[in-house]
């Protein structure tokens, strides 16, 4: 990512030890690690949110195109078919059993 050679890294570490001091360097590195972790979590959350938004928009686009091809009642027909399948599923269950048990 940063394209830093080992020799350059050793120079940076040596300067950090001299400037910051060996006593405070672990505290600084710990704080830098915490900050880096928070930034990574934040960027991952943003990426997941963007992925979710893109996915939802793609689904909306597919629905719009399907509605154009199938007429304005396509969403109603899909919901009706799902409800009918649910009724069939419930009708096939033996008496006394419940598909959704009580909590």
C-alpha positions in Angstrom: 0.0 0.0 0.0 2.7 2.5 1.0 5.6 0.8 -0.8 8.1 1.3 2.1 11.3 -0.8 2.0 12.7 -2.5 5.1 15.6 -0.1 5.3 13.2 2.9 5.2 11.1 1.3 8.0 14.2 0.8 10.2 15.1 4.5 9.8 11.5 5.5 10.7 11.6 3.3 13.8 14.9 4.7 14.9 13.7 8.3 14.5 10.5 7.4 16.4 12.5 5.9 19.3 14.8 9.0 19.4 12.0 11.6 19.1 9.2 10.0 21.1 11.4 8.0 23.5 11.3 4.3 24.3 9.1 4.8 27.3 6.2 6.4 25.4 6.6 4.5 22.1 4.4 1.5 23.2 1.6 3.8 24.3 1.8 5.6 20.9 1.8 2.4 19.0 -1.2 1.1 21.0 -3.2 4.3 20.3 -2.3 4.1 16.6 -3.5 0.5 16.5 -6.8 1.4 18.1 -7.2 4.3 15.7 -6.4 2.1 12.7 -8.9 -0.5 14.0 -11.7 2.1 14.3 -11.0 3.4 10.8 -11.1 -0.1 9.4 -14.4 -0.9 11.2 -15.8 2.5 10.0 -14.8 1.8 6.3 -16.2 -1.7 6.5 -19.5 -0.4 7.7 -19.6 2.1 4.9 -18.8 -0.6 2.4 -21.5 -2.9 3.7 -24.0 0.0 3.6 -23.1 0.9 0.0 -23.3 -2.8 -1.0 -26.8 -3.1 0.6 -27.9 0.1 -1.2 -26.6 -1.1 -4.5 -28.2 -4.5 -4.0 -31.6 -3.0 -3.1 -31.4 -0.7 -6.1 -30.6 -3.6 -8.4 -33.6 -5.4 -7.1 -35.8 -2.4 -7.6 -34.5 -2.1 -11.2 -35.3 -5.8 -11.9 -38.8 -5.3 -10.4 -39.4 -2.2 -12.5 -38.3 -4.1 -15.7 -40.5 -7.1 -14.8 -43.4 -4.8 -14.2 -42.9 -3.2 -17.6 -42.8 -6.6 -19.2 -45.6 -8.2 -17.2 -48.0 -5.3 -16.8 -48.9 -3.2 -13.7 -50.3 -6.2 -11.8 -47.1 -8.2 -11.7 -46.3 -7.4 -8.0 -49.9 -8.2 -7.1 -49.7 -11.5 -8.9 -46.5 -12.5 -7.2 -47.9 -11.7 -3.8 -51.1 -13.6 -4.6 -49.1 -16.6 -5.7 -47.0 -16.5 -2.5 -50.1 -16.4 -0.4 -51.7 -19.3 -2.3 -48.6 -21.4 -1.8 -48.6 -20.6 1.9 -52.3 -21.7 2.1 -51.4 -25.0 0.3 -48.5 -25.6 2.6 -50.7 -25.1 5.7 -53.5 -27.3 4.2 -51.0 -30.1 3.7 -49.9 -30.1 7.4 -51.4 -32.7 9.6 -54.1 -31.6 12.0 -52.7 -30.2 15.3 -49.3 -29.2 14.0 -48.4 -25.5 13.7 -45.9 -24.1 11.1 -45.1 -21.2 13.5 -44.7 -22.5 17.1 -45.6 -20.1 19.9 -42.7 -18.4 21.7 
